[in-house]
């Protein structure tokens, strides 16, 4: 988190001796509440090393996109556009993966190993 604050200070040209209020004022003017939530979700879910765990960064981007587009649509900050439709499709895909029925094991697959472990 400290690295994120340092980068924000650089981006908003806040001096270290300017205090926290200078940075807070600049951020409040630049971000809406829904954009701030999306930014926080991306930073919480994104892996610190892009090269090692690229799929986590992709998942973080998808989660932030869903929160920003759907949250913005509900609050009126975003109008219905292509990215909102993409966010809704991605949300539907994530919900399908989360709640899909479990695959039925075919006969004999995996049963031998669990039975052998019990004996």
Protein Blocks (a to p, Z undefined) as FASTA:
>chain_A
ZZmmmmmmmmnopafklojmlmmmmmmmmpcfklmmmmmmmmmmpcfblklmmmlmmmmm
mmmmmmmmmmmmmnopaccdfklmmmmmmmmmmmmmmmpccddddehihklmmmmmmZZ
